[in-house]
């Protein structure tokens, strides 16, 4: 099943630049090193966002847990970066209670 309202997904710029693609974030730096091999960086965060929308949000999502905050989903699949390299990634999304669109939480290598 596709995630509900994927076309309206919120992907916060700060989450991409200051976390997932940040080479200095305590946790994000490990993810940033992985995504850097695909050609993504803080400088081209907007390409990463575009690829999440065009390559990942079109794939099937799996409900993983519901909390007091909302329903979480995982979308796993291939992502091709600016270098042309394709890898399997895992992305996590949430639809918060009272909202009707997904929000990006994180992305990391599968496996």
Buried (B, 14 or more C-beta within 10 A) or exposed (E): EEBBEBEEBEBEEEBBBBBBBBEEBEEBBEBBEBBBEBBBBBEBBEBBBEBBBEBBBEBEBEEEEEEEEBBBBBBBBEBBBEEEEEBEBBBBBBBBEEEEBBBBBBBBBEE
